[in-house]
Amino acid sequence: MIRQLELRLGSAEEIRRLFELIRPLTEEDDLFHGAGIVTGEYPPLNIFHSKEGGVLLQLGAAGIEPDEISISVEDRTVEISGLRQNEGGKRVRKSVRLERYCGEFRRTIELPFHIDEQSVKAEMAAGEILVHLNPCPQRKHEPRRVVLHPSIEPERSGQGCRHSRGEDKTGGDERLPFCDIFEDREAYTLYVDMPGVKQENVEIAFDGDMLSLAAATRNSIGESSKENHLAYCEFDCCDYRRVFVLTSEIDFDRHTATMANGVLRLELPKRSRVIDLVR
């Protein structure tokens, strides 16, 4: 059986050389090579325990409005559900890469204590949700729906990202943000998930054919991080960084960037093509 496979596929050395030829073609033809895929449940969750015995839930839900998320508590259980829309919109364009979660989601967390439903507090800012839960000595029988409030500090959409050209230095722990990329006749459009990031903390750098995205996350836990310890972790609370290799058809000087609910939207227009008419 092994010999028959060798006759059909060739020797091991021939197969190795074939894959060496295929691999660079695959990477070079992929405009935004180097991306990953979404794994695990959505939205990602971190759980903190407080000294008082309560729990703080931290969830990354970039691109979702507060009224699109439902949070309910009953007895020991917290349920978080909602719908995340596709960013592609109605424009006719093809998808170059799809990494970001899209569709309905539901997460259920069972805690080791009965929840005091009257003291539950939930807030959302920059695509990040914080849910504060405290224990209750007496069991509650009526489920309660929690109202998710936007953070008191509004997100400033008018202030732009920082832009630069040249070297892009790195340092410290960083994580790779998930990204969807669409293409039409006029431009490439990137949607990058960066929950916990404000627009003024995003840096966009071009160096030759390289695009570098970097963003500093805010400390959403704040001073309470000194009083809480991380009991369960699905995502690291560190800065974002990602690098893309671009094609020469992109006009870097005309790019635009906006940030809303923890999602960076970066549009990279294509260069205008001059067609010479042969008479």
Backbone bond lengths (Angstrom), bond angles and torsions (degrees), N, CA, C in turn:
res aa  C-N    CA-C-N  psi(-1)  N-CA   C-N-CA  omega(-1)  CA-C   N-CA-C  phi
1 M - - - 1.459 - - 1.521 110.62 -
2 I 1.334 116.22 -41.44 1.456 120.29 179.31 1.513 110.12 -64.98
3 R 1.313 117.43 -40.10 1.463 120.65 -179.58 1.526 110.70 -65.06
4 Q 1.326 116.96 -39.45 1.459 120.09 179.23 1.532 110.80 -62.90
5 L 1.311 116.45 -39.09 1.456 119.48 177.63 1.516 110.79 -66.86
6 E 1.314 116.96 -37.86 1.455 119.95 179.15 1.519 111.00 -65.76
7 L 1.339 116.66 -35.65 1.457 119.66 179.25 1.525 110.81 -68.38
8 R 1.311 117.04 -35.75 1.462 120.51 -178.72 1.529 112.23 -77.57
9 L 1.323 117.00 -40.92 1.452 120.59 -173.89 1.517 113.51 -95.49
10 G 1.318 117.64 -16.98 1.451 120.46 -175.51 1.511 110.72 96.66
11 S 1.317 116.58 176.70 1.454 120.93 -179.11 1.524 110.54 -70.73
12 A 1.329 114.57 165.74 1.461 119.19 179.65 1.524 111.18 -61.06
13 E 1.339 117.31 -37.61 1.456 120.91 179.52 1.524 111.40 -66.49
14 E 1.330 117.07 -39.45 1.462 120.62 178.29 1.529 111.12 -65.73
15 I 1.320 116.23 -40.44 1.463 120.12 178.53 1.524 110.47 -64.53
16 R 1.342 116.32 -41.61 1.461 120.06 179.31 1.524 111.09 -61.17
17 R 1.330 116.99 -43.81 1.462 120.71 -179.92 1.529 111.15 -66.99
18 L 1.344 116.10 -34.96 1.459 119.75 178.03 1.523 110.92 -62.22
19 F 1.337 116.39 -45.33 1.455 119.55 179.87 1.522 111.77 -68.75
20 E 1.324 118.32 -29.77 1.459 121.00 175.92 1.520 110.97 -65.83
21 L 1.344 116.63 -31.86 1.459 120.73 177.33 1.525 111.38 -76.98
22 I 1.324 116.11 -38.16 1.462 120.33 -177.51 1.521 111.26 -70.94
23 R 1.337 117.68 -40.78 1.453 121.04 -173.27 1.525 113.60 -60.26
24 P 1.360 119.68 -49.52 1.460 117.32 179.17 1.516 113.87 -64.08
25 L 1.334 117.38 -32.25 1.457 119.64 177.45 1.524 110.19 -65.17
26 T 1.317 115.43 -41.47 1.460 119.36 179.98 1.521 110.93 -63.10
27 E 1.329 117.81 -43.71 1.449 121.68 -176.98 1.524 112.08 -72.69
28 E 1.324 117.40 -38.34 1.458 119.85 -177.51 1.523 111.34 -73.97
29 D 1.335 116.67 -35.50 1.457 119.19 -179.45 1.523 112.09 -74.73
30 D 1.321 116.56 -20.75 1.458 120.71 178.58 1.524 108.51 -80.46
31 L 1.321 116.88 110.01 1.459 121.47 -174.63 1.520 112.03 -57.79
32 F 1.312 117.00 -38.46 1.453 120.69 -177.61 1.527 109.43 -119.42
33 H 1.324 116.13 56.33 1.456 120.54 -177.63 1.534 110.98 -65.70
34 G 1.317 115.43 147.36 1.446 120.81 174.20 1.511 113.83 111.56
35 A 1.317 117.80 7.39 1.462 120.58 -177.30 1.522 110.80 -88.29
36 G 1.323 115.52 162.39 1.451 120.58 177.45 1.507 111.08 -110.60
37 I 1.320 116.94 -161.88 1.454 121.67 177.80 1.517 108.52 -130.54
38 V 1.305 115.34 157.93 1.458 120.32 -179.17 1.528 109.76 -75.76
39 T 1.320 116.26 129.65 1.457 120.53 176.18 1.524 108.66 -127.72
40 G 1.345 115.87 158.99 1.447 119.76 177.84 1.512 112.69 84.18
41 E 1.338 115.45 -178.30 1.458 121.52 -177.75 1.522 110.88 -82.26
42 Y 1.336 114.85 159.38 1.460 120.53 179.42 1.532 109.31 -124.92
43 P 1.324 118.57 140.68 1.466 126.70 -5.71 1.525 111.60 -78.08
44 P 1.347 117.51 151.81 1.469 119.88 178.69 1.522 110.76 -61.45
45 L 1.320 115.78 150.51 1.463 121.32 -167.35 1.525 111.47 -134.74
46 N 1.320 115.53 137.75 1.461 123.19 167.16 1.523 108.28 -120.32
47 I 1.337 116.31 143.47 1.464 121.37 -179.69 1.526 109.02 -123.34
48 F 1.338 115.49 126.56 1.463 121.81 177.59 1.524 109.24 -113.43
49 H 1.342 116.54 141.28 1.457 122.42 173.30 1.524 108.78 -102.82
50 S 1.324 116.41 136.96 1.463 120.68 178.37 1.526 110.25 -98.34
51 K 1.325 115.29 164.23 1.461 120.14 179.41 1.524 111.38 -65.68
52 E 1.342 115.85 -27.50 1.469 120.06 -179.09 1.519 112.44 -80.18
53 G 1.322 117.68 -2.57 1.456 120.79 179.13 1.508 114.43 96.38
54 G 1.325 117.39 1.24 1.457 120.66 178.18 1.518 112.44 -85.86
55 V 1.325 115.14 -176.36 1.466 121.83 -177.17 1.527 109.04 -134.83
56 L 1.319 115.54 140.98 1.459 122.17 173.63 1.519 108.22 -119.02
57 L 1.353 116.47 121.29 1.460 121.99 177.25 1.526 108.84 -97.82
58 Q 1.309 116.17 131.84 1.464 122.70 176.89 1.526 108.02 -120.92
59 L 1.338 116.82 120.40 1.461 121.36 -176.70 1.522 110.18 -126.25
60 G 1.321 116.30 140.53 1.456 121.84 174.96 1.513 110.15 -95.39
61 A 1.332 116.85 110.05 1.472 121.85 -176.49 1.520 109.53 -131.99
62 A 1.320 116.68 59.73 1.463 121.49 -176.97 1.526 110.87 -64.86
63 G 1.337 115.28 142.06 1.456 120.97 175.54 1.507 115.48 82.71
64 I 1.320 118.01 7.34 1.464 121.48 -178.32 1.525 109.26 -115.55
65 E 1.334 116.33 133.60 1.454 121.31 177.69 1.535 109.83 -78.32
66 P 1.341 117.49 152.05 1.465 120.04 179.57 1.523 113.77 -55.80
67 D 1.348 117.88 -36.64 1.463 119.52 -178.22 1.527 112.73 -78.35
68 E 1.331 117.86 -0.87 1.462 121.68 177.06 1.522 112.06 -97.25
69 I 1.325 117.12 2.79 1.456 122.23 -178.37 1.520 109.47 -119.82
70 S 1.316 116.13 136.50 1.460 122.04 177.22 1.527 108.93 -113.46
71 I 1.324 116.44 127.25 1.464 122.05 177.04 1.523 107.95 -123.59
72 S 1.314 117.07 122.60 1.464 121.38 179.74 1.523 109.58 -131.11
73 V 1.323 116.07 147.98 1.463 121.86 178.59 1.524 109.01 -127.89
74 E 1.316 115.46 142.44 1.463 122.01 176.78 1.512 108.46 -154.73
75 D 1.332 114.92 121.26 1.451 120.40 178.89 1.531 110.47 59.75
76 R 1.333 117.27 -111.70 1.467 121.72 -179.75 1.531 112.98 -99.22
77 T 1.316 117.63 -2.22 1.464 121.46 -165.95 1.524 112.45 -109.36
78 V 1.333 114.82 138.59 1.463 122.88 172.44 1.523 107.59 -117.16
79 E 1.323 116.75 129.90 1.464 121.21 178.12 1.523 109.36 -120.48
80 I 1.329 115.44 129.07 1.466 122.53 178.93 1.517 107.68 -122.19
81 S 1.330 116.90 121.90 1.460 120.77 -176.48 1.520 109.75 -142.04
82 G 1.325 115.13 164.60 1.458 119.50 179.11 1.511 111.23 169.29
83 L 1.317 115.08 -165.33 1.462 122.07 -178.24 1.516 108.63 -137.79
84 R 1.319 115.34 129.40 1.464 120.24 175.63 1.516 108.66 -108.19
85 Q 1.331 115.41 119.69 1.459 121.31 -175.50 1.524 111.12 -79.02
86 N 1.329 114.84 155.38 1.459 120.91 174.93 1.522 109.17 -74.56
87 E 1.332 116.52 133.35 1.465 121.22 -178.77 1.520 112.50 -79.02
88 G 1.322 117.61 -5.27 1.456 120.07 -175.55 1.508 113.92 -61.16
89 G 1.330 117.13 -31.95 1.455 120.88 178.38 1.513 112.67 71.12
90 K 1.340 115.65 -164.55 1.459 121.38 -176.31 1.525 113.08 -93.36
91 R 1.330 117.27 -4.79 1.460 119.48 179.57 1.524 110.47 -66.26
92 V 1.314 115.66 143.94 1.462 120.68 179.02 1.520 107.94 -80.91
93 R 1.305 116.54 105.50 1.455 121.31 178.95 1.512 109.37 -155.87
94 K 1.300 115.33 157.56 1.456 120.07 -178.41 1.525 109.96 -100.33
95 S 1.309 115.48 153.65 1.455 120.79 179.33 1.523 109.37 -88.71
96 V 1.317 116.27 126.07 1.462 122.18 176.38 1.521 110.05 -87.01
97 R 1.332 116.00 -38.94 1.467 121.17 178.94 1.519 109.08 -154.65
98 L 1.334 115.92 136.31 1.465 121.62 178.87 1.521 108.62 -127.26
99 E 1.324 117.01 112.54 1.460 122.50 179.97 1.525 112.27 -121.32
100 R 1.314 117.41 -27.98 1.450 121.98 -172.66 1.531 111.26 -77.78
101 Y 1.328 115.51 145.29 1.463 120.54 -179.67 1.518 109.86 -66.07
102 C 1.335 115.73 141.43 1.461 121.41 178.48 1.526 108.79 -142.83
103 G 1.347 116.33 134.70 1.457 120.52 178.02 1.520 112.18 121.10
104 E 1.325 115.60 -167.39 1.457 120.99 -179.88 1.525 110.51 -75.39
105 F 1.315 115.44 151.33 1.464 120.04 176.95 1.525 109.29 -143.14
106 R 1.322 114.81 155.01 1.461 121.45 178.53 1.529 108.54 -155.11
107 R 1.312 115.87 126.46 1.459 121.08 176.81 1.523 108.98 -128.14
108 T 1.324 115.23 135.36 1.456 121.62 179.50 1.520 108.89 -122.04
109 I 1.319 116.45 126.00 1.464 121.85 179.97 1.515 108.49 -119.43
110 E 1.315 116.74 124.48 1.470 121.36 177.04 1.520 108.68 -102.54
111 L 1.327 116.30 124.20 1.453 122.21 -177.10 1.524 110.80 -97.06
112 P 1.332 117.69 161.59 1.473 120.63 -178.63 1.522 113.52 -81.50
113 F 1.335 117.79 10.40 1.465 120.49 179.68 1.526 109.53 -144.32
114 H 1.346 115.39 161.06 1.457 121.01 173.99 1.531 108.49 -74.59
115 I 1.308 116.41 133.65 1.462 121.53 -173.04 1.525 110.78 -85.98
116 D 1.325 115.90 134.69 1.460 121.23 171.93 1.527 107.18 -78.11
117 E 1.320 115.81 97.40 1.464 120.69 -171.54 1.526 112.86 -68.01
118 Q 1.325 116.96 -23.39 1.463 119.60 -178.71 1.530 112.27 -75.10
119 S 1.317 117.16 -21.30 1.465 119.96 -176.88 1.528 112.93 -103.19
120 V 1.327 117.09 4.83 1.464 119.98 -179.64 1.527 109.87 -66.32
121 K 1.321 115.84 133.06 1.466 121.10 178.46 1.524 109.01 -132.66
122 A 1.331 116.07 134.09 1.465 121.12 178.80 1.520 109.28 -131.58
123 E 1.316 116.45 139.21 1.461 121.91 178.38 1.520 109.34 -142.63
124 M 1.328 114.95 158.72 1.456 120.32 -177.63 1.516 109.67 -140.57
125 A 1.331 116.23 137.05 1.461 122.15 176.47 1.514 108.76 -154.65
126 A 1.338 115.80 136.73 1.469 122.60 176.44 1.528 111.95 53.07
127 G 1.339 116.37 39.34 1.454 120.03 177.27 1.514 115.08 74.66
128 E 1.319 117.19 18.58 1.464 121.42 -179.49 1.520 109.46 -126.34
129 I 1.336 116.47 136.04 1.467 122.42 -177.74 1.524 109.55 -109.94
130 L 1.328 116.13 135.94 1.458 122.57 172.36 1.521 108.39 -121.18
131 V 1.334 116.92 126.93 1.466 122.33 179.01 1.527 108.03 -122.13
132 H 1.337 116.51 119.96 1.461 122.49 -179.27 1.526 108.76 -98.91
133 L 1.335 116.63 125.82 1.463 122.58 -176.75 1.523 109.64 -129.05
134 N 1.326 115.97 134.16 1.461 121.68 179.56 1.524 110.18 -121.65
135 P 1.331 117.43 150.79 1.466 119.93 179.66 1.523 111.80 -74.67
136 C 1.314 114.98 152.68 1.466 121.81 178.58 1.525 108.34 -124.57
137 P 1.324 118.52 130.60 1.466 120.01 -178.71 1.513 113.27 -68.17
138 Q 1.344 117.13 -25.65 1.453 120.34 -178.96 1.515 109.85 -112.18
139 R 1.286 115.56 142.76 1.458 121.38 -177.91 1.525 110.92 -74.61
140 K 1.336 115.51 135.01 1.460 121.53 176.81 1.525 109.28 -100.73
141 H 1.316 115.92 142.59 1.461 119.73 -177.18 1.519 112.52 -105.82
142 E 1.315 117.88 -20.90 1.457 120.55 -177.31 1.526 110.56 -94.42
143 P 1.340 117.87 121.93 1.464 119.51 177.36 1.524 110.82 -67.20
144 R 1.313 116.14 149.93 1.461 120.92 -178.78 1.518 109.60 -129.43
145 R 1.329 114.84 135.24 1.460 120.44 175.94 1.521 108.73 -91.65
146 V 1.316 116.08 129.80 1.459 121.76 -176.98 1.520 109.34 -91.59
147 V 1.326 116.63 134.82 1.464 121.55 176.05 1.520 108.38 -87.47
148 L 1.318 115.89 124.35 1.459 121.33 -179.26 1.522 109.13 -89.75
149 H 1.320 116.58 114.30 1.459 121.54 -176.73 1.523 110.06 -97.63
150 P 1.349 116.70 141.19 1.471 118.99 171.06 1.521 109.55 -63.99
151 S 1.313 115.72 154.54 1.454 119.86 178.73 1.520 110.11 -62.24
152 I 1.329 116.60 152.12 1.467 121.05 179.86 1.518 110.53 -62.44
153 E 1.335 116.53 -36.89 1.460 120.12 179.95 1.515 109.15 -83.23
154 P 1.352 120.32 112.79 1.462 122.03 -177.03 1.508 111.74 -70.75
155 E 1.338 114.72 153.42 1.456 120.31 176.58 1.518 108.70 -84.10
156 R 1.311 116.99 126.57 1.458 121.86 -176.48 1.516 109.73 -87.11
157 S 1.329 115.73 102.33 1.459 120.37 -177.45 1.515 112.25 -81.29
158 G 1.321 117.92 -14.89 1.451 119.52 -176.64 1.516 113.97 -81.04
159 Q 1.331 117.44 -21.27 1.454 119.89 -178.24 1.511 109.71 -86.45
160 G 1.317 116.59 129.88 1.448 120.63 -172.01 1.508 113.97 -83.18
161 C 1.341 114.60 173.45 1.450 122.08 175.28 1.523 109.12 -78.13
162 R 1.320 116.36 161.48 1.454 120.60 175.19 1.518 108.96 -84.15
163 H 1.324 116.59 139.46 1.451 122.37 -178.76 1.520 109.23 -124.49
164 S 1.317 115.83 146.12 1.456 119.94 177.76 1.512 109.89 -156.29
165 R 1.322 114.43 167.36 1.460 121.91 175.00 1.521 108.00 -129.92
166 G 1.317 115.84 149.13 1.454 120.31 178.04 1.506 111.58 108.55
167 E 1.340 116.74 -149.94 1.453 121.46 -173.79 1.518 110.65 -68.23
168 D 1.323 114.05 145.05 1.461 121.07 178.94 1.513 107.33 -125.43
169 K 1.319 117.46 106.23 1.453 121.09 -173.28 1.520 110.45 -87.06
170 T 1.321 115.93 148.78 1.453 121.68 178.86 1.518 109.56 -117.92
171 G 1.282 116.17 164.32 1.450 119.98 177.70 1.511 110.49 179.58
172 G 1.352 115.87 143.31 1.447 120.42 178.54 1.511 112.81 78.39
173 D 1.354 114.95 -177.98 1.456 120.77 179.11 1.521 110.20 -74.26
174 E 1.329 115.88 137.82 1.459 121.29 -179.24 1.518 109.38 -140.73
175 R 1.321 115.65 157.89 1.460 120.68 177.85 1.521 109.58 -127.02
176 L 1.321 115.00 157.40 1.461 122.06 -176.72 1.524 109.30 -93.36
177 P 1.333 119.36 118.41 1.468 120.54 178.82 1.522 111.40 -77.71
178 F 1.329 116.85 146.51 1.461 121.31 176.40 1.523 109.87 -77.14
179 C 1.338 115.57 148.61 1.461 119.94 -171.25 1.524 110.67 -145.14
180 D 1.345 116.07 136.60 1.468 122.81 168.23 1.521 107.93 -106.99
181 I 1.333 116.53 140.83 1.464 121.13 -179.03 1.520 108.91 -129.55
182 F 1.334 115.68 128.67 1.460 122.02 178.29 1.526 109.15 -121.58
183 E 1.333 114.76 153.62 1.463 120.33 -179.50 1.522 110.02 -134.41
184 D 1.330 116.16 138.14 1.456 121.76 168.32 1.527 107.81 -134.05
185 R 1.303 117.08 -167.42 1.461 120.15 -174.79 1.526 112.23 -68.28
186 E 1.322 117.09 -27.78 1.460 120.49 -174.21 1.524 114.47 -95.67
187 A 1.346 117.79 -29.74 1.464 117.84 -170.40 1.524 111.99 -163.05
188 Y 1.330 113.92 166.08 1.461 122.96 165.19 1.530 107.05 -101.64
189 T 1.331 116.79 139.45 1.458 121.12 178.76 1.519 109.54 -124.65
190 L 1.333 116.05 126.83 1.455 122.18 179.51 1.525 109.58 -108.19
191 Y 1.335 116.42 136.07 1.459 122.98 171.46 1.524 106.60 -118.27
192 V 1.326 116.61 114.74 1.462 121.66 -172.35 1.524 109.36 -117.43
193 D 1.328 116.77 124.21 1.463 121.89 179.02 1.525 110.26 -79.01
194 M 1.336 116.26 120.29 1.459 121.68 175.93 1.525 109.15 -139.12
195 P 1.334 118.38 66.22 1.463 119.24 179.78 1.522 111.03 -60.88
196 G 1.339 114.92 139.85 1.452 119.63 -178.53 1.513 114.10 88.91
197 V 1.348 117.72 6.83 1.468 121.75 -176.69 1.523 109.96 -116.37
198 K 1.330 116.41 137.63 1.457 122.07 173.09 1.524 109.41 -100.17
199 Q 1.322 115.52 158.07 1.464 120.79 -172.55 1.527 112.20 -60.86
200 E 1.326 117.92 -37.36 1.461 119.73 -177.98 1.525 112.77 -69.88
201 N 1.330 117.36 -11.11 1.464 121.22 179.67 1.523 113.26 -100.63
202 V 1.335 116.30 10.68 1.468 121.20 178.46 1.522 109.33 -100.16
203 E 1.318 116.85 134.39 1.464 121.83 177.26 1.523 109.33 -120.71
204 I 1.328 115.98 127.58 1.463 123.15 179.22 1.520 107.69 -114.82
205 A 1.339 117.21 123.69 1.461 120.99 -176.56 1.521 110.12 -128.97
206 F 1.332 116.11 138.60 1.457 122.97 175.30 1.524 108.25 -114.80
207 D 1.321 116.21 133.58 1.462 121.85 177.60 1.521 107.74 -142.22
208 G 1.330 116.40 98.53 1.456 119.72 -174.11 1.514 109.88 65.91
209 D 1.332 116.24 -122.22 1.465 120.40 178.28 1.525 111.92 -97.75
210 M 1.333 117.35 16.10 1.459 121.82 -177.86 1.526 110.81 -104.37
211 L 1.324 115.01 134.04 1.460 122.50 172.56 1.519 108.16 -111.78
212 S 1.325 116.72 125.09 1.458 121.58 179.99 1.522 109.82 -118.62
213 L 1.329 115.99 127.75 1.461 122.35 176.21 1.522 108.60 -112.65
214 A 1.318 116.56 129.75 1.459 121.57 177.65 1.517 108.64 -138.36
215 A 1.329 116.42 144.28 1.464 120.34 -178.87 1.517 109.79 -150.86
216 A 1.323 115.04 137.77 1.457 121.53 176.72 1.519 109.21 -95.86
217 T 1.315 116.89 127.04 1.461 121.26 179.81 1.523 110.23 -81.43
218 R 1.312 115.03 149.38 1.461 120.31 175.96 1.527 108.77 -85.60
219 N 1.310 117.58 155.64 1.457 122.38 177.09 1.523 108.43 -85.05
220 S 1.328 115.76 87.05 1.467 120.27 -175.77 1.527 112.01 -69.24
221 I 1.329 116.86 -25.77 1.462 119.61 178.72 1.527 110.14 -74.15
222 G 1.338 116.27 -28.31 1.458 121.57 176.37 1.518 112.99 64.62
223 E 1.318 114.75 -146.09 1.459 120.25 -178.06 1.519 112.30 -65.16
224 S 1.337 116.05 -21.89 1.468 118.47 -178.72 1.521 112.05 -67.83
225 S 1.355 117.14 -14.83 1.461 119.52 179.12 1.523 111.11 -64.34
226 K 1.354 116.56 -24.07 1.459 119.77 178.07 1.523 111.11 -74.79
227 E 1.318 116.85 -21.94 1.457 121.21 -177.05 1.524 112.31 -103.59
228 N 1.324 117.40 -4.62 1.461 121.74 -179.94 1.521 109.86 -118.39
229 H 1.307 116.05 150.67 1.463 118.91 173.74 1.524 109.10 -122.49
230 L 1.312 115.61 144.19 1.460 121.92 -176.28 1.522 109.69 -73.73
231 A 1.337 116.16 118.11 1.460 121.28 -178.46 1.521 112.40 -100.05
232 Y 1.341 117.00 -26.31 1.467 121.31 -178.10 1.520 107.60 -150.99
233 C 1.339 116.78 135.69 1.464 119.79 -173.05 1.527 111.39 -137.33
234 E 1.342 116.42 128.42 1.463 122.39 173.86 1.526 112.16 -116.46
235 F 1.332 117.93 -13.74 1.465 120.31 175.54 1.523 109.39 -148.74
236 D 1.334 115.10 145.23 1.459 121.28 -179.30 1.524 110.30 -83.48
237 C 1.305 117.06 139.41 1.466 121.92 178.58 1.525 109.62 -91.95
238 C 1.322 115.53 65.36 1.456 120.78 179.22 1.526 109.12 -126.03
239 D 1.318 116.77 176.79 1.458 121.41 -175.87 1.525 111.48 -70.86
240 Y 1.342 114.68 161.26 1.464 121.60 -179.60 1.525 110.29 -101.58
241 R 1.329 115.60 148.38 1.460 120.76 171.38 1.525 108.77 -157.83
242 R 1.346 114.57 137.25 1.466 119.84 176.55 1.525 109.14 -153.85
243 V 1.322 116.01 143.24 1.463 122.19 -178.01 1.518 109.00 -122.79
244 F 1.341 116.48 135.85 1.457 123.11 177.94 1.526 109.51 -122.34
245 V 1.329 115.50 148.58 1.461 121.67 172.73 1.526 107.78 -100.80
246 L 1.330 116.66 123.39 1.457 122.01 -174.52 1.526 111.19 -103.21
247 T 1.317 115.34 167.25 1.457 121.20 176.40 1.527 109.72 -97.95
248 S 1.316 115.65 163.95 1.464 120.98 -176.60 1.524 112.56 -70.75
249 E 1.333 118.22 -12.08 1.469 120.13 -178.41 1.518 113.06 -77.51
250 I 1.327 117.96 -7.23 1.463 121.21 -178.07 1.524 110.51 -87.46
251 D 1.326 115.50 133.01 1.463 122.57 177.44 1.532 108.06 -93.88
252 F 1.327 116.71 97.98 1.461 121.46 -174.35 1.528 112.37 -61.45
253 D 1.327 116.74 -36.18 1.462 120.62 -173.06 1.527 112.82 -68.89
254 R 1.317 118.18 -16.60 1.471 120.46 -177.22 1.524 112.61 -105.47
255 H 1.319 118.03 13.64 1.460 119.80 -178.14 1.529 110.45 -70.85
256 T 1.317 115.92 152.41 1.467 122.34 176.62 1.522 109.10 -130.39
257 A 1.334 115.95 148.13 1.462 120.65 -178.45 1.519 109.93 -139.32
258 T 1.330 115.87 135.24 1.463 122.21 174.75 1.522 108.67 -135.79
259 M 1.326 115.51 157.60 1.460 120.85 -178.05 1.513 108.93 -134.06
260 A 1.330 116.97 131.70 1.461 121.52 177.87 1.519 109.53 -152.26
261 N 1.327 116.52 129.76 1.475 122.46 176.73 1.524 112.71 53.02
262 G 1.325 116.53 39.37 1.456 119.95 176.54 1.507 115.15 78.10
263 V 1.343 118.41 13.33 1.467 121.95 178.25 1.527 109.00 -119.29
264 L 1.322 116.53 123.56 1.460 122.04 175.12 1.523 108.88 -89.67
265 R 1.334 116.06 125.40 1.462 121.57 175.34 1.520 107.83 -108.57
266 L 1.323 115.93 115.65 1.458 121.88 -177.02 1.520 109.17 -120.21
267 E 1.329 116.36 118.52 1.464 120.86 179.40 1.522 109.45 -105.79
268 L 1.339 115.32 127.14 1.458 122.62 -178.22 1.523 108.58 -115.58
269 P 1.334 118.09 97.18 1.471 120.53 -178.69 1.527 111.70 -65.36
270 K 1.318 114.44 151.02 1.460 120.19 175.24 1.525 109.23 -87.12
271 R 1.318 115.53 152.75 1.461 120.30 178.53 1.525 109.78 -68.55
272 S 1.331 115.59 144.59 1.464 120.58 176.93 1.523 109.11 -69.77
273 R 1.299 115.62 135.92 1.459 120.69 -178.85 1.526 109.61 -101.25
274 V 1.319 115.91 129.79 1.457 121.95 178.13 1.521 108.40 -97.21
275 I 1.311 115.51 122.20 1.464 120.63 -178.05 1.527 108.91 -101.37
276 D 1.314 116.55 121.29 1.461 121.84 178.04 1.522 109.22 -84.47
277 L 1.322 115.87 125.11 1.456 120.92 179.01 1.520 109.45 -88.92
278 V 1.301 116.38 124.46 1.459 121.79 179.49 1.517 108.32 -91.56
279 R 1.335 116.20 120.91 1.462 120.36 -178.11 1.530 110.22 -104.06
